[in-house]
Amino acid sequence: MSGQGQVMGEGIMDDRVEQLLSGQYFKKYQEAMYSEITEKFNMTLMEVRVLLFFDNHGSSNTAKDLVRIFHYTKSNVSKAIDSLLLRGYLKKQYDDQDRRYIHLTVQPEAADVLEMARQCQKDMFQSVFRGISEEELQIVQKVAQKIHQNISEAMQ
């Protein structure tokens, strides 16, 4: 029964909260929203996500950064990066101080994909946060940070 709670420790978690925490509901929404891009450019959703990450995160520009921030699997990130490098959408540059680190930068060849992806991302977030005030959004961000911290501590 959707919306019903299930016992979680001492409290009760609403099924909708668990859906949000699992990320699957949002992932399905992303798949639908980015489908035009993935079909037009013959890309996977992960490739679009990776490209947007490097476009949006300036100094966080290594595969390790992407894995650390979004907790994607290394193998999925590596596969997507390899594909984006082959397409000429990303360029790699070895770190001057430590050649084990490879910095990735978005290339002009990715402009058409990124133009569509940025607009899609903007539309998606406007839709998701429709009817949510700035104050409510700040509360959601604070709660999300606390949940993230709790999960990180529990996994140590």
Secondary structure as UniProt FT lines:
FT   TURN            2..3
FT   STRAND          5..8
FT   TURN            9..10
FT   STRAND          11..14
FT   HELIX           15..22
FT   HELIX           24..40
FT   TURN            41..42
FT   HELIX           45..56
FT   TURN            58..59
FT   HELIX           63..70
FT   HELIX           74..87
FT   STRAND          90..94
FT   TURN            99..100
FT   STRAND          102..106
FT   HELIX           108..110
FT   HELIX           111..128
FT   TURN            129..131
FT   HELIX           134..154
//
